[in-house]
Amino acid sequence: MFSALDRRHTVAPPGFSRWLIPPAALAVHLCIGQAYATSVYKNSLIAHFDVSQTAIGIIFSIAIVMLGLSAAIGGTWVETNGPRKAMFVSACFWSTGFLVGALGIATEQLWLLYLGYGFLGGIGLGIGYISPVSTLIKWFPDRPGLATGLAIMGFGGGALIASPLSRQLLSFYDPGYDPSVASSIADGRALVLLFVTLGIGYFAIMMFGVFNVRVPPEGWRPHGFDPATVAAKPLVTTASVSAANAIKTRSFWLLWIVLFCNVTAGIGILEQASPMIQDFFRDGDTSAVGVSAAAGFVGVLSLFNMAGRFVWSSTSDVVGRRNIYLMYLGVGMVLYALLASVGDSATWLFVLLAGLILSFYGGGFATVPAYLRDLFGTYQVGAIHGRLLTAWSAAGVAGPLIVNGFLDAQGEPGSLTSSAYRPALFTMVAVLAVGFVANLLIRPVPERYHEEEAPPEPTAEARTEPATKEATT
């Protein structure tokens, strides 16, 4: 039965439409995007285990660290075994994480929640995040930014579905829980049933992606696509670079710095979004922005995050990957400076500035696989992507530390104003400046790192896609 997961059984038949691949990738990314909805049941977990916010917040940190580590360590395995087996393994780890977490809640053993939702779930996150990437790039060599943007958009938008879904499930399992009240607490039984429901439900949805994903036949290319037109663009290669050689290059580590800086800056706002907008418009002990409005602001940021992943990554196919990152980082510096200096003058201006910053944050995630493809080719781009995601893990620690460190020095939560955020925001301007310079220094990978054997030439039958017009557009 498990042989059906082997790479050789996932080769697409003649006439297969490549547009069926993004929905398969979305099925995985929408499910693992649940990680961004952890805050929905954070207060309930705090009350259930009678612990601090930090003790529960560690769960999310463990998951993000494991995401980067599993993607880096398992990247080569993903490339070797193909997307179907990798997505299946991701589904098993992700779902098992929820079930082990449910056991921890039921028995009031916090370490089981760390092990399940944090450690095991984080492995599922990492493998699931990278598993469709190289496949999408191979199916869309003419539009890699659009293809990866379609899938990774699902990770950013997963919370838009998961947040209201989790609230409604909690209210169904616990009639005393009010999903419209931010301070409402669900009981332990409801949390257990929520985790079991999500674990089983997400496994079923991810199986849709598992059994619908395909890899293109050897030598396949889209109808009318000429690789020479892509190779003619700056920083784009038709050569192949292995994951082992990629990490020896200066370009890889410069791009690591670029991603780290972009994520550090964006996650600083994302992690503090709700209290931040309330503090920016605080007058004394009261804020002009209520709790419900702040929750709505978080939802708006999720929309910007999701839209940026598709819009900006698609735009990179036209303007180039280096140029789009110059926008993320350069314009981002201006936006952060404006947020620090005039962000408290009007709520609409604050929302607009923060939204654009989060769109660049999401766009950076979606564009980086195509940037890697440009620099290193498609040979082991998934494995290289996995190694690069360690920048995300590092930024997931650095971003909140920077912001929280400055805020802790300014005063107590609930009493801060916009001035308390200015040192952190101007620090983010400096962080983005480092990324801006690193992006300018990226150069084509030297030939000594290229694989000696060139990729096989396509056969006469496989030079163009033997499919209908629908499949080739």
N, C-alpha and C positions, 0 to 999 in steps of 0.2 A: 504494500500500500504506500509505504514511504518513498518508494522509487519514483512515484509520480511527482515528487518534489525535486528530483534531480534536474540539473540544468538542461540535459539533453532532451528531456521531455517537455521543455518550455519553449522550444524553437517555434516561431510563428509559422503557420501554414501559408501557402500562396493566397493572396487576396485579403490577408488580415489587415484591418485598419489600425494604424498606429494611434488613432485618437481614442482607442479603447484603453490605452496604457495610463493616461492621466487619471481616469476614474479609479483604476485599480490602486494607483499610488495614493489618491485621495482617501480611499477607504482605510488605509493604514494611518495616514497623517491626521485625519480628523479624529481618530480614536486616541492616538497618543497625545494630541493637543489638549486632552483632559488635564494634563499636568499644569496648565495655566489656570485651571479652575479650582485649585486646591484651597484657595482662600474662602470658597463658599462654605466649606465645612470645617474650617480651621478653628473657629470659636467653639464649635460643638466638640471637637476633639480635645481642646484645652479643658473644657468643663468636664468631659468624660474621664480624662486621665488625671485631672486636677494638677496640671503642670503649667509651666510658663509658656509664653508665646515662643520664646527661643527654642524650647524643647520640641515643640511641634514644627516650628520653622525649619529645624534641622532636616526633617524628612524631605522637604523640597530640595534643600542643598545637596543631600545625598543623591537624590535622583538625578540632578543636573551634573554632578561630578561623575556619576556612573554612566550617564549619557556620553560624555566626552571620552571616558576611558574605554567603554565597550565599543564605541565607534572607532577609536584609534586601534585597539587591539584586535577587534573582529573585522576590520575593514577588508583585509586581504582574504579572509575566509568568505566574506560576503561575495567578493569578486569571483572567487574560485567556484563556489557552489551555486551561484545564480540567485536571482531575486525571489523566486518562489520559495525555496528552502529558507532563505534569510527572513522573509516576511512571516513564514510559519513560525520560526523560532522566536521572532519578535512578539507575535501574538501569544505564544505560550508563556513567555516571561512576563509580558504586560498583564495578561489575565491572571496568572498565578500570583503576581504581586498584589492584586486586589484581594484575591481569596486568602492569602496569607495575612494581609492587612486586616481583613474581616475577622480572622481568627484572633489576631492580636487585640482588636477592639472587644470581642466577645469575652476574652479571658483577662482583659485589662493588663496585657503585657505589652508595654510600649516598644520594647525591643523587637517584637514581631512586626510592628508597624514599620519600624526602621528597615527590617530585613525585607518585608514584602513590598510595600509601596515605594520605599526608598531604593534599596539595593537591587532586588529582582526587577521591580518596575523600571528602574533606571537602565538596566541592561536592555530591556525591551524597548525603551525609548531610543537608545543609541543605535541598535540594530535596525529598528523600524524606520528611523530617520534617514539612514543612508541607503537602505536596501533598494529603493526605487531609482536613486539618483543616476547611477551610471547607465541603467536601462533606458531611462528617459532621454539621456544625452545621446545614446546610440540610435534611438528612434527619431530624434529631432536634431541631427547635426546642422541643419539649416537654421533652426530657431531654438538653441539650447536654453536661452534665458526664459523664453516663454514657457517651455516645457517644465523646467524645474520650478518656475514661479507658480504654475498651476498646482503642483503637488505640495510645495512647501507653504503655499497659501493656506492649505488645509490645516497645517500645524498651528499657524497663527489664529485661524478662525475656529479651531476646535473648541476653545473656551466659550465662544459665542453660543455654541450648542450645548456644551457640557454644563455651563453655569446655570442656566434656567432649568435644564433637565435635572440636575442634581437637586436644585431647590424643590422642584415639584415632586420628585421621588421622596425626599425627606418629609415633605408635608403629607404625602400619601401614607408613608409608614409611621409617621408620628403626627396625629391630628393637632397636637399642641404646638407644633412648629408652624410659624407664620413666615412664608417665603418673602413677603413684602417688607418685613422688618429686619434690618441688618443685625440687630442685637439678639434675634431669636435663636434659641438653642434647641437642637434636636437631641433626643435621648440615645443611649447606646444601642438599643435594639434597632432603631432607624438607621444608624450609621452602619451597623453590620449588614443589614439588608441592602442598603445603598451600595456598599462595596461588592457584595455578592452579585447584585443585579448588573453593575457596571462591568465586573469581571467576565460574566457570562455573555452579556450583550456585546461588549467590545470584541470578544473572541469571534463571535458569529459574523460581525461586520468585517473584521479583518480577514476572515476566510474568503469573503467575496474578492478582495484584492489578491489573495494568495492564488486562487484558482483562475483568475482572469489575466494575470500578468504573463507576458511573453517576451522573449528576446528575439531580435531580428536574425534572419539567416546570415551566415558568414558572407561578407562582401556586399550586403544589402545597402542600398542608398535610396533616398526619396526620388521620385520621378522628376527629372530635370535638374537635379542638384549636382553642382560641380564643386568638389572640394577645393579646387584652386581658387575659387572666389572667396572662400573663407580664409584660406591660408594667406591671401594677399593682404589681409587686415593686420594692423600692428599687434604684436604680442600673441598672434595665433599661430600654432604649429600643427603640422600633419604628422609629426614624429610621435613616437611612443616613449614615455618615461615611466619606469616602475615606481611603486610606492617607496621601495627601499632607497632608490636614487633620488626621488623627489625631496625627501627630507634632508638630503645633503646639499641642496641648492639654496642660494641666497634668496631667490624669488619666493620659495615656499615660506621661509621665515619672515620675509617682509610682508607677505600676504597674511601670515599668522598675526603679525602686529596690527595690520589693517583691520582684520576681523575683531581682534581683541579690543581695539580702541572703539570701534563702531558699536560693539555689543555693550561694553562697559558704560558708555555714555547713555545708550538707550535704556538699559536695564536699571540705571539709576532713577529714571523717571517712572518706569513701569512698576518698580517695587514700592514706590512711595506715592503712586498716583492719587489714591483716594484722600489720604490726609494732606497731601501737598496742595490740592486745589482749595481745600477748606482753610488751610493756613495762609495761603496767598491773599485770601479775602476775609481775614479775621479782623474784627474790631473789638478789642477787649477780650471778653470771655466767649463771645458769640461769633459765628462765621456767617457770611451772607450766602454761603453754599451749604445746604443741608446734607445729611447723610445719604438720603435717596438720590439727590442730585449728584453727589460725588460718586455714587455707584453707577449712575448713568454715564458719568464722565469716563469711568473705567471701560464701560461698554463701547463708548465712542473711540477710545484709544485702540481697542481691539479691532474695530473696523478699519482705522487708519493702518494699523499693523498688518492686517490681512490684505487690504487693498495695495499697500506698498509692495508686498511680496510679489504680486502679479504685475502691477503697472510698471514699477521701476525695473524689474528684471526683464520684462518684455522690451522696455525701452533700451536696455543695454544691448540688445541684438542689433539695434540701429546705430547707437552712438559709441558703442564699445564699452568693455568692462572697466578699463582704467578711468575713462571719463565719467562713468556713472558713480564710481567710488569717489572721484574728486567732488562730485556734487554732494554725495552723502556726507562727506567729511568737511568740505569747505563751507557749503551752505549750512551744514549742521552747526558749525562754529558760530555763524551769524545768528542762527535761531536760538542757540543757548544764551548768547550774549543779550539778545532782545528779551528772552524770557526772564533773565536775571534783572534787567534794568527797567523794562516797561511791562512785564507780564502781569503785574498786579493792577494795571490801570483799567482793565475791562475783562470780564470773564470770557467773552467771545474771542478776544485776542489770545488769552492764555490757552484756551482750548485749541485754537488754530495752530499756535506755535508748538504746543506739546504734541498735537496730532501729526504735524509734519515731521517732527523729530522721530516719532514712533514709526512713521511710514518709511523713513530711512533705515531705522533699526530692522524692520521686517524685510525691506528690500535688500539689505546687506546679506541676510541669510539666504535669500532666494537667488541672488546673483553669484555668490561665491562658487557654487558648483560649476557654473559656466565659465567663470574666470579660471578655475583649475583646469577645465577642459581646454581652454585656449592655450594655457602655459604648458601642460603636460600630456595632452592628447587624451584619448578615451580608454587607453589600455587598462589602467588600474585607477581610474578617476574616483571610483567609489571608495577604494582603500585610502587614497590620498585625502579625500574629503573627510574620512573618518579621523585621520590623524590631525587634520586642521581644526576639527571641532573641539580639540583640547583648549583652543583659544576661548571657546564658549564657556567651558567649565571654569577656566581661570577668571573670565570676566564676570561669571555668575557669583564669584566670591568677591572680586575687587569692586564691582559697581556698588552693591549695597554697603560694603565696608566704607567706601569713600563718603557716600551720602550720609549714612548713619553716624559715622564718626564726626562729621561736621555738625550734624543736628544735635547729637548728644552734648556737644560743647556749647550749644546755643541755648539750651533750656529743656524743659519738660514737654513731652507730647501733649497737644491740646492747648498749649500756650504760645506756640511759635507763630511767627509772621513771615512775610515774604523775605524780609532782610536776613532771616536765619538760613535761607536756602542759597543766598548769593555766593558765599565762598565755595559751596559744592558745585554750583552751576558753572562758575568761572573755572574751576578745576577741570570740569568736563570739556571746556573749550580747549584747555591745554592738552588734554588727552586726545581730542580729535585732531589737534595740530600735529601731534606725533604720528598719528595714523595717516594724515594727509601727506607728510613728507615720505613716509614709508611707501605709500602708493606710488609716488613720483619716482622712487628709486627702483621699482620692479622692472626687470629686463627679461628678454627671451632666455630660455634655459639653454646653456651651452651644449653643443653637440656631444661632448664627452659623456653626458648623462643620458643620452638617447639609447634606446635598445638597439642592439646590433642588427637584429633581424627586422626588416621592415614588415608592416602588416601585410597579410596576403592580399594579392590583387583579386578583385571580384571576378567571378566567372562571367561568361557572356550572358548566362541565364539570370544572374543575380545583380547585374550592373544597375538595373532599374527595378523599381518595385512592380512585380507582376500582379497588379491589382486594379481595381476600378478607380475612377477619378476620385470618388469619395475617400478612398484610402490613401490617396497621394496628395491631397491638398492640406 
